[in-house]
């Protein structure tokens, strides 16, 4: 570009010299020459302004094309997302609420059955204990051995502690067995409801995620439409300005043609050529300025990009170290809690509590770089069947012990004792 500018300037200098030579041959004081010079200067200025308007229009049209391509890509993404109606979200929410209610009701029923079974078994054990005491006394008095009385008691009747009537012992034992079977059925039903509830929650999370993405795409499309409308309006205004300047250039060219005469034919031709060269020089200088600015901008971006890459590398390394440290602390906390809780449960000997433990969950259902923790409480029935319970059904002492183990695990993992 610089070489082209220099060539044009040399060519312009030669033309100006020719103009000066021609001007000496023409009468200096002619009014038409001064008017012609003025018109040519005005024509050059108007042409330069017209070219500037054309470039602005081109830039706006390029921006519009880019926006339309982005809009097309977003519309393709939008078509791939299902449009979940509001009713579907409401149905999922209703199903989740219903399943939660059913889970709560079943938990209550299971705990009531557990208490009822435990109470009846304790009453039967109390009856056996009383029989043992009575049997010892009877043996001393010669009324038969304890074993004989226990065997005989299998067909004896006992007083029902619920209604107060005399019933067969086997009938009460049969009732307890039916209650145990019912509890097992309820536990199976509870596990099924928990599975269905988790499936509904996952479906709700997925639907919410897709709806959020859909809303974001729709918002971007609205922004693009607004930007396209604004740029269309700018192009319309620029085109009107271009039309006005084009008419002005045509009028000036007509004025210049009218000022032509036999005496000025050669000098007029030289002036026109010089005018065109000056216009081309201005255009080339403008291009050079834009290219220079673009080069400086690119060089600055390259330098800044190197700094950002180095900074990003340091941040990624630091982030990796922190995440590793967090993972280690979380794993140690879970391990510490589980170990101490297992020891405490063995020492305290809680009935019907098989295990209390924390599960550390990564991946599905969690945000990137985050983990989720689930507290599991496993109880066992009298016949050895295991089922999962919730923290709401722990007794006050069981909750306090669980909370203390939480605090102890955190205390040890974070080295607060040091």
For each residue, the residues with C-beta under 8 A, 3 or more apart:
1: 4 5 284 287 288 291
2: 5 6 288
3: 6 7
4: 1 7 8 284
5: 1 2 8 9 281 284 285 288
6: 2 3 9 10
7: 3 4 10 11
8: 4 5 11 12 277 280 281 284
9: 5 6 12 13 281
10: 6 7 13 14
11: 7 8 14 15 277
12: 8 9 15 16 274 277 278 281
13: 9 10 16 17
14: 10 11 17 18
15: 11 12 18 19 270 273 274 277
16: 12 13 19 20 274
17: 13 14 20 21
18: 14 15 21 22 270
19: 15 16 22 23 267 270 271 274
20: 16 17 23 24
21: 17 18 24 25
22: 18 19 25 26 266 267 270
23: 19 20 26 28 33 267
24: 20 21
25: 21 22
26: 22 23 30 33 263 264 267
27: 30
28: 23
29:
30: 26 27 33 34 263
31: 34 35
32: 35 36 259 261 264
33: 23 26 30 36 37 264 267
34: 30 31 37 38
35: 31 32 38 39 259
36: 32 33 39 40 256 259 264 268 271
37: 33 34 40 41 271
38: 34 35 41 42
39: 35 36 42 43 252 255 256 259
40: 36 37 43 44 256 271 272 275
41: 37 38 44 45
42: 38 39 45 46 252
43: 39 40 46 47 249 252 253 256 275
44: 40 41 47 48 275 278 279
45: 41 42 48 49
46: 42 43 49 50 245 248 249 252
47: 43 44 50 51 249 279
48: 44 45 51 52 279 282 283
49: 45 46 52 53 245
50: 46 47 53 54 242 245 246 249
51: 47 48 54 55 279 283
52: 48 49 55 56 286
53: 49 50 56 57 238 241 242 245
54: 50 51 57 58 242
55: 51 52 58 59
56: 52 53 59 60 238
57: 53 54 60 61 235 238 239 242
58: 54 55 61 62
59: 55 56 62 63
60: 56 57 63 64 231 234 235 238
61: 57 58 64 65 235
62: 58 59 65 66
63: 59 60 66 67 231
64: 60 61 67 68 228 231 232 235
65: 61 62 68 69
66: 62 63 69 70
67: 63 64 70 71 224 227 228 231
68: 64 65 71 72 228
69: 65 66 72 73
70: 66 67 73 74 224
71: 67 68 74 75 221 224 225 228
72: 68 69 75 76
73: 69 70 76 77
74: 70 71 77 78 217 220 221 224
75: 71 72 78 79 221
76: 72 73 79 80
77: 73 74 80 81 217
78: 74 75 81 214 217 218 221
79: 75 76
80: 76 77
81: 77 78 210 213 214 217
82: 210
83: 214
84: 88 89 207 210 211
85: 88 89
86: 89 90
87: 90 91
88: 84 85 91 92 207
89: 84 85 86 92 93 204 207 208 211
90: 86 87 93 94
91: 87 88 94 95
92: 88 89 95 96 200 203 204 207
93: 89 90 96 97 204
94: 90 91 97 98
95: 91 92 98 99 200
96: 92 93 99 100 197 200 201 204
97: 93 94 100 101
98: 94 95 101 102
99: 95 96 102 103 193 196 197 200
100: 96 97 103 104 197
101: 97 98 104 105
102: 98 99 105 106 193
103: 99 100 106 107 190 193 194 197
104: 100 101 107 108
105: 101 102 108 109
106: 102 103 109 110 186 189 190 193
107: 103 104 110 111 190 389 390 392 393
108: 104 105 111 112
109: 105 106 112 113 186
110: 106 107 113 114 183 186 187 190 387 389
111: 107 108 114 115 393
112: 108 109 115 116
113: 109 110 116 117 179 182 183 186
114: 110 111 117 118 183 352 379 381
115: 111 112 118 119
116: 112 113 119 120 179
117: 113 114 120 121 176 179 180 183 382
118: 114 115 121 122 351
119: 115 116 122 123
120: 116 117 123 124 172 175 176 179
121: 117 118 124 125 176 382
122: 118 119 125 126
123: 119 120 126 127 161
124: 120 121 127 128 169 172 173 176
125: 121 122 128 129
126: 122 123 129 130
127: 123 124 130 131 158 169
128: 124 125 131 132 150
129: 125 126 132 133
130: 126 127 133 134
131: 127 128 134 135 149 150 153
132: 128 129 135 136 146 150
133: 129 130 136 137
134: 130 131 137 138 149
135: 131 132 138 139 145 146 149 150
136: 132 133 139 140 146
137: 133 134 140 141
138: 134 135 141 143 144 149
139: 135 136 142 143 144 145 146
140: 136 137
141: 137 138
142: 139
143: 138 139
144: 138 139 148 149
145: 135 139 148 149
146: 132 135 136 139 149 150
147: 150 151
148: 144 145 151 152
149: 131 134 135 138 144 145 146 152 153
150: 128 131 132 135 146 147 153 154
151: 147 148 154
152: 148 149 155 156
153: 131 149 150 156 169
154: 150 151 169 170
155: 152 168 169 170
156: 152 153 169
157: 166 167 168 169
158: 127 166 167 168 169 172
159: 164 165 166
160: 163 164 165 166 167 172
161: 123 164
162:
163: 160
164: 159 160 161
165: 159 160
166: 157 158 159 160
167: 157 158 160 171 172
168: 155 157 158 171 172
169: 124 127 153 154 155 156 157 158 172 173
170: 154 155 173 174
171: 167 168 174 175
172: 120 124 158 160 167 168 169 175 176
173: 124 169 170 176 177
174: 170 171 177 178
175: 120 171 172 178 179
176: 117 120 121 124 172 173 179 180
177: 173 174 180 181
178: 174 175 181 182
179: 113 116 117 120 175 176 182 183
180: 117 176 177 183 184 381 382 383
181: 177 178 184 185
182: 113 178 179 185 186
183: 110 113 114 117 179 180 186 187 381
184: 180 181 187 188 381 383 385
185: 181 182 188 189
186: 106 109 110 113 182 183 189 190
187: 110 183 184 190 191 381 385 387
188: 184 185 191 192
189: 106 185 186 192 193
190: 103 106 107 110 186 187 193 194 387
191: 187 188 194 195 387 388
192: 188 189 195 196
193: 99 102 103 106 189 190 196 197
194: 103 190 191 197 198 388
195: 191 192 198 199
196: 99 192 193 199 200
197: 96 99 100 103 193 194 200 201
198: 194 195 201 202
199: 195 196 202 203
200: 92 95 96 99 196 197 203 204
201: 96 197 198 204 205
202: 198 199 205 206 365
203: 92 199 200 206 207
204: 89 92 93 96 200 201 207 208
205: 201 202 208 209 365
206: 202 203 209 210
207: 84 88 89 92 203 204 210 211
208: 89 204 205 211 212
209: 205 206 212 213
210: 81 82 84 206 207 213 214
211: 84 89 207 208 214 215
212: 208 209 215 216
213: 81 209 210 216 217
214: 78 81 83 210 211 217 218
215: 211 212 218 219
216: 212 213 219 220
217: 74 77 78 81 213 214 220 221
218: 78 214 215 221 222
219: 215 216 222 223
220: 74 216 217 223 224
221: 71 74 75 78 217 218 224 225
222: 218 219 225 226
223: 219 220 226 227
224: 67 70 71 74 220 221 227 228
225: 71 221 222 228 229
226: 222 223 229 230
227: 67 223 224 230 231
228: 64 67 68 71 224 225 231 232
229: 225 226 232 233
230: 226 227 233 234
231: 60 63 64 67 227 228 234 235
232: 64 228 229 235 236
233: 229 230 236 237
234: 60 230 231 237 238
235: 57 60 61 64 231 232 238 239
236: 232 233 239 240
237: 233 234 240 241
238: 53 56 57 60 234 235 241 242
239: 57 235 236 242 243
240: 236 237 243 244
241: 53 237 238 244 245
242: 50 53 54 57 238 239 245 246
243: 239 240 246 247
244: 240 241 247 248
245: 46 49 50 53 241 242 248 249
246: 50 242 243 249 250
247: 243 244 250 251
248: 46 244 245 251 252
249: 43 46 47 50 245 246 252 253
250: 246 247 253 254
251: 247 248 254 255
252: 39 42 43 46 248 249 255 256
253: 43 249 250 256 257
254: 250 251 257 258
255: 39 251 252 258 259
256: 36 39 40 43 252 253 259 260 268 272
257: 253 254 260
258: 254 255
259: 32 35 36 39 255 256 264 268
260: 256 257 264 265 268
261: 32 264 265
262: 265
263: 26 30
264: 26 32 33 36 259 260 261 267 268
265: 260 261 262 268 269
266: 22 269 270
267: 19 22 23 26 33 264 270 271
268: 36 256 259 260 264 265 271 272
269: 265 266 272 273
270: 15 18 19 22 266 267 273 274
271: 19 36 37 40 267 268 274 275
272: 40 256 268 269 275 276
273: 15 269 270 276 277
274: 12 15 16 19 270 271 277 278
275: 40 43 44 271 272 278 279
276: 272 273 279 280
277: 8 11 12 15 273 274 280 281
278: 12 44 274 275 281 282
279: 44 47 48 51 275 276 282 283
280: 8 276 277 283 284
281: 5 8 9 12 277 278 284 285
282: 48 278 279 285 286
283: 48 51 279 280 286 287
284: 1 4 5 8 280 281 287 288
285: 5 281 282 288 289
286: 52 282 283 289 290
287: 1 283 284 290 291
288: 1 2 5 284 285 291 292
289: 285 286 292 293
290: 286 287 293 294
291: 1 287 288 294 295
292: 288 289 295 296
293: 289 290 296 297
294: 290 291 297 298
295: 291 292 298 299
296: 292 293 299 300
297: 293 294 300 301
298: 294 295 301 302
299: 295 296 302 303
300: 296 297 303 304
301: 297 298 304 305
302: 298 299 305 306
303: 299 300 306 307
304: 300 301 307 308
305: 301 302 308 309
306: 302 303 309 310
307: 303 304 310 311
308: 304 305 311 312
309: 305 306 312 313
310: 306 307 313 314
311: 307 308 314 315
312: 308 309 315 316
313: 309 310 316 317
314: 310 311 317 318
315: 311 312 318 319
316: 312 313 319 320
317: 313 314 320 321
318: 314 315 321 322
319: 315 316 322 323
320: 316 317 323 324
321: 317 318 324 325
322: 318 319 325 326
323: 319 320 326 327 369
324: 320 321 327 328
325: 321 322 328 329
326: 322 323 329 330
327: 323 324 330 331 371
328: 324 325 331 332
329: 325 326 332 333 413 414
330: 326 327 333 334 360 371 373
331: 327 328 334 335 360
332: 328 329 335 336 413
333: 329 330 336 337 409 410 413
334: 330 331 337 338 358 359 360 373 409
335: 331 332 338 339
336: 332 333 339 340 408 409 412 413
337: 333 334 340 341 357 358 405 406 408 409
338: 334 335 341 342 357 358
339: 335 336 342 343
340: 336 337 343 344 405 408 409
341: 337 338 344 345 356 357 402 405
342: 338 339 345 346 355 357
343: 339 340 346 347
344: 340 341 347 348 401 405
345: 341 342 348 349 350 353 355 356
346: 342 343 349
347: 343 344
348: 344 345 401
349: 345 346
350: 345 353 398
351: 118
352: 114 379 380 381
353: 345 350 356 377 378 379 398
354: 378 379 380 386
355: 342 345 376 377 378
356: 341 345 353 375 376 377 378 402
357: 337 338 341 342 375 376 378
358: 334 337 338 373 374 375 376
359: 334 373 374 376
360: 330 331 334 371 372 373
361: 365 366 371 372 373 374
362: 366 371 372
363: 366
364:
365: 202 205 361 372
366: 361 362 363 370 371 372
367: 370
368:
369: 323
370: 366 367
371: 327 330 360 361 362 366
372: 360 361 362 365 366
373: 330 334 358 359 360 361
374: 358 359 361
375: 356 357 358 391 402
376: 355 356 357 358 359 388
377: 353 355 356 388 389 390 391 393 394
378: 353 354 355 356 357 386 387 388 389
379: 114 352 353 354 386 387 388 389
380: 352 354 384 385 386 387
381: 114 180 183 184 187 352 384 385 386 387
382: 117 121 180
383: 180 184
384: 380 381
385: 184 187 380 381
386: 354 378 379 380 381
387: 110 187 190 191 378 379 380 381
388: 191 194 376 377 378 379
389: 107 110 377 378 379 393 394
390: 107 377 393
391: 375 377 394 399 402
392: 107
393: 107 111 377 389 390
394: 377 389 391 398 399 402
395: 398 399
396: 399 400
397: 400 401
398: 350 353 394 395 401 402
399: 391 394 395 396 402 403
400: 396 397 403 404
401: 344 348 397 398 404 405
402: 341 356 375 391 394 398 399 405 406
403: 399 400 406 407
404: 400 401 407 408
405: 337 340 341 344 401 402 408 409
406: 337 402 403 409 410
407: 403 404 410 411
408: 336 337 340 404 405 411 412
409: 333 334 336 337 340 405 406 412 413
410: 333 406 407 413 414 416
411: 407 408 414 416 417
412: 336 408 409 415 416 417
413: 329 332 333 336 409 410
414: 329 410 411
415: 412 418
416: 410 411 412
417: 411 412
418: 415
